Amino acid sequence: MRNLKFCLLPLMILIVMSLSPVVFADSYSDTITVFKKSNATKSFFKNCYGYAVFPTVGKGGIGIGGAYGKGQVYEKSKFTGTVSLAKLSIGFQLGGQAFSEIIFFQDKRSYTEFISGSFEFDASASAVVITAGVQAKAGTEGVTAGASAGPATGEYADINYSKGMAVFVHTKGGLMYEAAIGGQKFSFTPQ
């Protein structure tokens, strides 16, 4: 099993690296605009203490997987620093994917917890997926999905903060059988 992991690791790295032209293609303002167009996030932008935005996160894996992205953190709409996202996972997964991610902070406590050094989502973390054609809410309690014409449409009921944070992702391309954000690690660097 150990030899299999080491054989698959280079392949997983190649998959993530193949997404690299896409990974850094979008600007932060373009990504924020995409999320602001979604009915699901409008109230979060109006009422949040701050947020972290990742224009593109590249994810890939075959048994062993990984994800990586760079982002910016805002406190009350003011840029406060940069953040990197990394994830290593082992389990049933296959493919590669690129997506944008935004994390809203409900209050100063959740913002401070996120920027306090090295923050990690636990296994129960869930995200709301906003894509053209499909919308879904994924978490450890299960997955629900429905049809939508795009990120600016669709009905999103009962989306709330969990432990002071709410996470939304917008799929940009690729296909991967895995929908978890648990295990994502973040490293913050102040401006």
N, C-alpha and C positions, 0 to 999 in steps of 0.2 A: 504493500500500500504506500509506503514511504517513497519508493522509487517512482510510482505512478504520479504522486504529487509533484515531484521534481521534474518529470517529463511534461506534465500539463501546465506547469507554471510559465515556462517560456511561451507556450501557445496562448495562454491567457493574456500575457503581457503584449503579445503581438496584436491580439484582438483589440485591447484597450488602446494601443498606440495607433492602430488603423483608424480609430475614431478621432485622433488628435487634430486633423484639419477641421473637423466639425467642432471639437471641444473648445477652441478659442475663437470661433467665427463670430459670435455675437457680442455686442456691447452690453454693459450693465443697464443702460437706459432702455435699450430695446427689450431686454428681458423683463424689466420692471413694467414696461408698457404692456407686454403680453399678459402678465399676471393681473394688471389693473383692469384689463378688459373683461376678465372673468367675473361673473356674478358671484362666484364662490369666494372671491378674495376682496371684493370691494369694501365690505364692512371691516375687514381686518386692516386694510390700509388706513381707514378712517380712525380706528380706535386703538391700534397697537402702540406699544412703547417704542418698538424698533423692529428691525428685520435684518436677515442675512440673505443675500441673493447670489446664486451660482448660475451664470449664463449657460454653462454646459458642464455636465458631469458625464464622463465616459465610464461605462461599465461593461465588463465582459467576463466570461468564464466557461469552463468545461469541467465540472466537478469542483475545481478550485476557481474562485472568482475574485475580482477586485474592482474597485471603483475609485476614481480620482477626479477632483475638480477644484478650482480656485474661485473665491468669491469675495464680496465686500460686505461689511457690516455697517448698519445705520442705526443711530440712536435718535429718535424723534426727527427722522428724515435727514440727519446730518451724518456724513461719512465719518466713521471712527476708526476703521482699520480693515485689514485684509484677513481672510480665513482660508484654510485649505481643508478639504474633505477627503478622507481616505477610508476605504473599507476593504477588508479581506474576508472572504467567506468560503466555507467548505460545505458541500451538500449538493442536492439535485439542482443543477443550473446548467444552462446551455445557451450560448449566443452572445451577442453584444448589443449595446444600446447606448444612445446619447439622450440626455434629458436635462431640462432646466429645473432648478429647485429653489424654493423660497421658504424661509423659516420665519414666522412671526413671533415676536416676544410680547406677551400680554402686559408685562409690567417690568419695573426696574429689576426685581429679583431674578426673573428668568433671563433677562438680558445679561445681568452680571454673572449669573451661573454659566451662561454660554461663553462669555469672553474671559472667564477666569483662568484660562490656561488650556487644558486639554479636556474638552467636553465629549461625551459619547452618548448616543441614544441607546436605551436599553432595548431588550428584545420585544417589549410590548409597544414600541413606538409605531405609529401608523401615519400614513400620508394620504392626501386626497389627490388623485391623479386627474389632470385636466388635459385631454387630448382631443384632436379633431376626430370625431366619430365615436369616441367612447369616453365615458367618465366612470371612475371606480374609486372606491374607498377600500384600502387594503390595510389589514392589521392582523394581530394574532387571534382575534375573535372570528375572523373569516373575511371574505371578500364580497362586496356587493357591487353591481355594475348596472349601467343603463345607457341608453343611446343619447347622443348629443351632436349638434351640428358643429361644435367647436368650442374654443375656450371662452368665448363671450356669451355662450348660451347654456341652457341646461338648468335643471333644478337641483339645488344642493340643500338638503334639509339637515338640520341638527349638526352642523360642523362647529365644533367647539375646541377650545384650547385643552390640551392635555399636559398637565404639569407646567402650565404657563407658556406652552409653545404649540404652534399649529404649523404643519408642514404641507406644502403643495408641490407637486411635480408636474411638469409639462413635457410629455414625450416628444422628442424631436426626430428620432429615427432608430432603426434597428429592431431587433426582436430578441427577447430574452425571457425565459420562463423563470421569473423570480420577481417578487413585488415587495420586498422588505426593505425598510430603512434602518431597522435595528442593527447596531454594530457600527454605524457610521461614526467616525471619530473626526473631531474638528480641532484645529490648532489656530488660535487667534494671534495676530500681530498688530499692536496698536499703530495708528497713523503716526 
